[in-house]
Amino acid sequence: RMGRLRRESLLVVHDLGVQVRRTYFSGRTDCEFVERGRIVDVIINEGLRYATVSYYLAIMVKGRDTMLLGFECLIPELPRLLIAYQ
């Protein structure tokens, strides 16, 4: 999956909502906007992979069964996630 993804971005507009955009090497772009009123919570969670702990930012969206990941393949370090979280 990582090899197919070219760029990930997260745009937060405090009064409007959050936009998650993913651009692939094929040229395809997926963009999802979640209105502020549909955001239940934003969390930073730990993920374990083998012996490595990584952190990810997830958005809990009203009416959705799964969380929306801010970054699917890019794994920013915790200090950078905290900046996005604030």
Secondary structure, DSSP 8 states (H G I E B T S, - for coil): -TTTEEEEEEEEETTTEEEEEEEETTS-EEEEEEEGGGEEEEEEEEEEETTEEEEEEEEEETT-SS-EES-SS----HHHHHHHH-
